[in-house]
């Protein structure tokens, strides 16, 4: 389970950036920095994980490794590209060649807090409270839609050479 941070898909951040460019959200650069720090933390955690797993392989008799769990990033996030650059292969996409699989879908899993069910993160709260009331409502609606959308944040990663041995490729 990697660090989670604030829900921050590309569409959500683009909308906030447009508001900032329009003269609103003076605190947006600091908020964006917080988002980037969460991403950098996950990248560091991913790097540490792969370094340790490769150390185990070098010291033992392992042929390779698989690592799975809640990585808290989506396929279009920089963290995913970091995993690929670390020579990891996303077993799901190798097996299916699909990209429409969601592991965190609030519509089908009532245990996932989303939208009005959860507290607004402090950093986001301080950002949107500086907006005029009509824009604050719109910003909160955008965030609620961000937390309610289905996402793929759970993965099974295998070393890039390993997938040919373990995953059915059609």
C-alpha positions as CSV (number, residue, x, y, z in Angstrom):
1,X,0.0,0.0,0.0
2,X,1.7,3.2,-1.2
3,X,0.9,6.6,0.2
4,X,-2.5,7.9,-1.0
5,X,-2.5,11.7,-0.8
6,X,-5.4,13.8,-2.3
7,X,-7.6,12.5,-5.1
8,X,-6.1,14.3,-8.1
9,X,-6.8,13.0,-11.5
10,X,-5.6,14.9,-14.6
11,X,-9.1,16.4,-15.3
12,X,-9.4,17.7,-11.8
13,X,-6.0,19.3,-11.8
14,X,-6.6,20.8,-15.3
15,X,-9.8,22.5,-14.0
16,X,-8.0,23.9,-11.0
17,X,-5.2,25.1,-13.2
18,X,-7.6,26.9,-15.5
19,X,-9.2,28.6,-12.5
20,X,-5.8,29.7,-11.3
21,X,-4.9,31.0,-14.8
22,X,-8.2,32.9,-14.7
23,X,-7.1,34.8,-11.7
24,X,-8.6,32.6,-9.0
25,X,-7.0,30.1,-6.6
26,X,-3.9,32.2,-5.6
27,X,-2.9,29.2,-3.4
28,X,-3.0,26.8,-6.3
29,X,0.8,26.5,-6.8
30,X,1.2,25.4,-3.2
31,X,-1.6,22.9,-3.6
32,X,-0.1,21.6,-6.7
33,X,3.2,21.3,-4.8
34,X,1.4,19.1,-2.2
35,X,0.1,16.9,-5.0
36,X,3.5,16.6,-6.5
37,X,5.1,15.7,-3.2
38,X,2.6,12.9,-2.8
39,X,3.5,11.6,-6.2
40,X,7.2,11.9,-5.5
41,X,6.7,10.0,-2.2
42,X,4.9,7.2,-4.1
43,X,7.7,7.1,-6.7
44,X,10.2,6.8,-3.8
45,X,8.2,4.0,-2.2
46,X,8.0,2.2,-5.5
47,X,11.7,2.5,-6.0
48,X,12.4,1.2,-2.5
49,X,10.1,-1.8,-3.1
50,X,11.7,-2.8,-6.3
51,X,15.2,-2.3,-5.0
52,X,14.4,-4.6,-2.0
53,X,12.7,-7.2,-4.2
54,X,15.6,-7.3,-6.5
55,X,18.0,-7.6,-3.6
56,X,16.1,-10.7,-2.4
57,X,16.3,-12.2,-5.9
58,X,20.1,-11.6,-6.0
59,X,20.6,-13.1,-2.6
60,X,18.3,-16.1,-3.0
61,X,17.2,-18.5,-5.5
62,X,14.3,-16.5,-6.8
63,X,13.7,-16.5,-10.5
64,X,11.8,-13.2,-10.3
65,X,9.1,-11.5,-8.4
66,X,5.5,-10.3,-8.5
67,X,4.3,-7.4,-6.3
68,X,0.6,-6.6,-5.9
69,X,-1.6,-4.3,-3.9
70,X,-2.9,-0.8,-3.6
71,X,-0.4,1.5,-5.3
72,X,-2.7,4.6,-5.2
73,X,-1.9,5.8,-8.7
74,X,-3.7,5.4,-12.1
75,X,-2.3,4.3,-15.4
76,X,-2.0,7.9,-16.7
77,X,0.0,9.1,-13.6
78,X,3.8,9.6,-13.6
79,X,4.1,6.9,-11.0
80,X,2.9,4.3,-13.5
81,X,5.6,5.4,-16.0
82,X,8.1,5.1,-13.1
83,X,7.0,1.5,-12.6
84,X,7.5,0.8,-16.3
85,X,10.9,2.5,-16.2
86,X,11.8,0.2,-13.3
87,X,11.2,-2.7,-15.8
88,X,8.0,-3.7,-14.2
89,X,5.1,-5.1,-16.3
90,X,1.4,-4.5,-15.4
91,X,0.2,-8.1,-15.5
92,X,-3.4,-7.1,-16.2
93,X,-2.7,-5.2,-19.4
94,X,-0.4,-8.0,-20.6
95,X,-3.1,-10.6,-19.9
96,X,-6.1,-8.7,-21.3
97,X,-4.8,-5.7,-23.4
98,X,-7.7,-3.7,-21.9
99,X,-7.6,-0.5,-19.9
100,X,-11.2,-0.4,-18.6
101,X,-10.8,-2.3,-15.4
102,X,-11.4,-0.4,-12.2
103,X,-10.3,-1.6,-8.8
104,X,-11.7,1.3,-6.8
105,X,-15.3,2.0,-7.9
106,X,-17.5,3.8,-5.4
107,X,-20.6,3.0,-7.5
108,X,-20.1,-0.7,-6.9
109,X,-18.4,-0.7,-3.5
110,X,-20.2,1.1,-0.8
111,X,-17.2,0.8,1.6
112,X,-15.3,3.4,-0.5
113,X,-15.9,6.9,0.9
114,X,-16.5,9.4,-1.8
115,X,-18.0,12.8,-2.5
116,X,-20.2,14.0,0.4
117,X,-19.3,10.9,2.4
118,X,-15.8,12.1,3.1
119,X,-14.1,15.1,4.6
120,X,-12.5,17.6,2.3
121,X,-8.6,17.4,2.6
122,X,-7.3,20.4,4.6
123,X,-5.1,21.5,1.7
124,X,-8.0,21.5,-0.7
125,X,-10.3,23.1,1.8
126,X,-8.0,26.1,2.3
127,X,-7.7,26.4,-1.5
128,X,-11.4,26.5,-2.4
129,X,-12.5,28.6,0.6
130,X,-10.7,31.6,-1.0
131,X,-13.0,31.4,-4.0
132,X,-16.2,33.4,-4.5
133,X,-19.2,31.3,-3.3
134,X,-20.5,30.4,-6.8
135,X,-17.0,29.1,-7.8
136,X,-16.5,27.4,-4.5
137,X,-19.6,25.3,-5.2
138,X,-18.4,24.4,-8.6
139,X,-14.9,23.5,-7.3
140,X,-16.5,21.2,-4.7
141,X,-18.7,19.6,-7.3
142,X,-15.6,18.9,-9.4
143,X,-13.8,17.3,-6.4
144,X,-16.9,15.3,-5.6
145,X,-17.0,14.0,-9.2
146,X,-13.3,13.2,-8.9
147,X,-13.8,11.1,-5.8
148,X,-16.9,9.3,-7.2
149,X,-15.3,8.2,-10.5
150,X,-14.1,4.7,-10.9
151,X,-10.3,4.3,-10.8
152,X,-7.7,1.7,-11.2
153,X,-5.2,2.0,-8.3
154,X,-4.5,-1.7,-7.5
155,X,-2.0,-3.7,-9.6
156,X,-0.1,-6.9,-9.9
157,X,3.4,-6.0,-11.2
158,X,5.9,-8.6,-12.4
159,X,9.4,-8.1,-13.6
160,X,9.4,-7.4,-17.3
161,X,11.0,-10.7,-18.3
162,X,8.8,-12.7,-15.9
163,X,5.4,-12.0,-17.6
164,X,6.2,-14.4,-20.4
165,X,6.3,-17.2,-17.9
166,X,3.4,-16.4,-15.6
167,X,0.7,-14.6,-17.5
168,X,-1.4,-16.0,-20.3
169,X,-0.8,-13.8,-23.3
170,X,-3.2,-14.0,-26.2
